[in-house]
Every structure is written in C-alpha cells, then in structure tokens.
Amino acid sequence: MADHGTGDRGPGGAGPVQRRRGQGELEAQVLAALRSSGRPVTAGLVQERLGGDLAYTTVITILTRLHAKGAVSRERAGRSFEWTAVADQAGLAALRMRKVLDGERDREAVLARFVTGLSATEEQLLRELLEQAGEEGEG
C-alpha cells in the first residue's frame, strides 16, 4: 500500500505515527498564529508559523471557515488575501456556542439545560458576567 504522507506507516512500518488534529484544534492553532503576528498575514505565512506540516490548502480551508464564523477578517492583497484574527480562542468558542443556540427552536429550554448543568462556581461567574453586561448596557 502506498504512503500518502500521513505519517502513519501502519504496524511494522518505520517512522512516527502522527496524531490527527481535530478541526477545533486546528482553528485554535491558526487563530493563535494570526494573533501572534500582530499584523495581517498571508495564508503562506500562517502555514510557516504552524511549522509547515499542514498543507497550504488545509490552511486556506481553515481560514475560510474562520472567516465564515466571523473569527477572522481578510483584505485583498494582490491575487490573494491577508488575514487578521478578530476573535481569540475564547471568542471562537463563544461563536460556536452562539451558532448552536441559533440553530435551536426552543432557546429557553436549551439555555435552561445549559444553566442547570453548570457547577456552583460557574453559575456564580455567569451571574456576575450578566450583572456586568447589564451595567454596561445602562451606562
């Protein structure tokens, strides 16, 4: 069987077995690479910052998904784009949570189940954050 560059040579094969990263992990790594640059960068530079082990097309796919989620912005630069992080990892998680909530018909039931699953510490933190948000809305 041919080796297609996955790093997994199978039992008895030589070489390391690379762990397959999940989409969320890749998105977080791409966001971190964008944020660490401090300026708009090309997909090629993102690929370099990630160590070059991801295919360029994979980096483009991740950047495009992050753009669709509102986590990154892009500006035309010649024939390609320069990308900028808009959200951090916590912001990306919040966007995912929002997307799930937006996809449900009974939002009240979803929120109620979410809140009842929180620990006492998490519930107190949520109360404080809601209070802060309310104060900011008034000011």
C-alpha positions in Angstrom: 0.0 0.0 0.0 1.3 3.5 -0.8 2.3 6.0 1.8 0.3 9.2 1.2 2.3 11.4 3.6 0.0 11.0 6.6 2.9 10.0 8.9 1.1 6.7 9.7 3.1 3.9 8.4 1.0 1.2 10.0 2.0 -1.7 12.2 5.5 -2.8 11.3 6.2 0.3 9.3 9.0 2.7 10.0 8.5 6.3 11.2 6.3 8.2 13.6 2.6 8.0 13.8 1.2 11.5 13.8 -1.9 12.2 15.8 -4.7 13.6 13.6 -5.8 17.0 14.9 -9.4 17.9 15.2 -11.0 20.9 13.3 -11.4 22.9 16.6 -7.7 22.3 17.5 -6.6 23.4 14.0 -8.8 26.5 14.2 -7.3 27.4 17.6 -3.7 27.0 16.2 -4.5 29.1 13.2 -6.0 31.8 15.3 -3.0 31.8 17.6 -0.7 32.1 14.7 -2.7 35.1 13.4 -2.8 36.8 16.8 0.9 36.3 17.4 1.8 38.0 14.1 0.3 41.3 15.2 -0.5 42.3 11.6 -2.4 41.0 8.6 -0.6 38.0 7.1 -1.0 35.6 4.2 -2.0 32.0 4.4 1.5 31.1 3.4 2.9 32.9 6.5 0.3 31.2 8.7 1.4 27.8 7.3 5.0 28.7 8.1 4.2 29.8 11.6 2.4 26.4 12.2 5.7 24.6 11.3 4.8 23.9 7.7 3.3 20.4 8.5 -0.2 21.4 7.2 -0.9 21.6 3.5 -1.5 25.1 2.2 -5.0 24.1 1.0 -5.8 23.0 4.6 -4.7 26.4 6.0 -6.9 28.1 3.4 -9.8 25.9 4.3 -9.4 26.7 8.0 -9.1 30.4 7.3 -12.2 30.4 5.2 -14.2 28.6 7.9 -13.0 31.0 10.5 -13.9 33.9 8.2 -17.4 32.4 7.8 -17.7 32.3 11.6 -16.6 35.9 12.0 -13.4 34.9 13.8 -11.1 36.4 11.2 -11.2 39.2 8.6 -9.5 39.3 5.3 -8.4 42.0 2.9 -7.5 41.5 -0.7 -3.7 41.7 -1.3 -2.9 41.3 -4.9 -4.3 37.9 -6.0 -4.7 36.5 -2.5 -5.8 37.7 0.9 -4.1 38.9 4.1 -5.9 37.6 7.2 -6.4 39.1 10.7 -7.7 37.5 13.8 -10.9 39.1 15.1 -11.5 36.7 17.9 -9.3 34.8 20.3 -9.8 31.2 21.3 -12.5 32.1 23.9 -14.2 34.2 21.3 -14.2 31.3 18.9 -15.8 29.1 21.5 -18.4 31.7 22.1 -19.1 31.9 18.4 -19.6 28.1 18.3 -22.0 28.3 21.3 -23.9 31.1 19.6 -24.3 29.1 16.4 -25.6 26.1 18.4 -28.1 28.3 20.2 -29.2 30.0 17.0 -29.9 26.6 15.4 -32.4 25.5 18.1 -36.1 26.3 18.1 -36.6 26.2 21.9 -33.9 28.5 23.0 -35.3 28.8 26.5 -35.1 25.0 27.0 -31.5 24.9 25.7 -30.4 27.8 27.9 -32.2 26.2 30.9 -30.5 22.9 30.4 -27.2 24.7 30.0 -27.6 26.6 33.2 -28.7 23.6 35.2 -25.6 21.8 34.1 -23.2 24.4 35.5 -21.3 24.0 38.7 -22.0 26.4 41.5 -18.8 28.3 40.7 -19.7 28.5 37.0 -23.2 29.6 37.9 -21.8 32.4 40.1 -19.4 33.5 37.4 -22.3 33.6 34.9 -24.4 35.7 37.3 -21.5 38.2 37.7 -21.0 38.4 34.0 -24.7 39.0 33.3 -24.7 41.7 36.0 -21.6 43.4 34.4 -23.3 43.2 31.0 -26.4 44.8 32.4 -24.4 47.6 34.0 -22.5 48.3 30.7 -25.8 48.4 28.8 -27.1 51.0 31.2 -24.0 53.2 31.0 
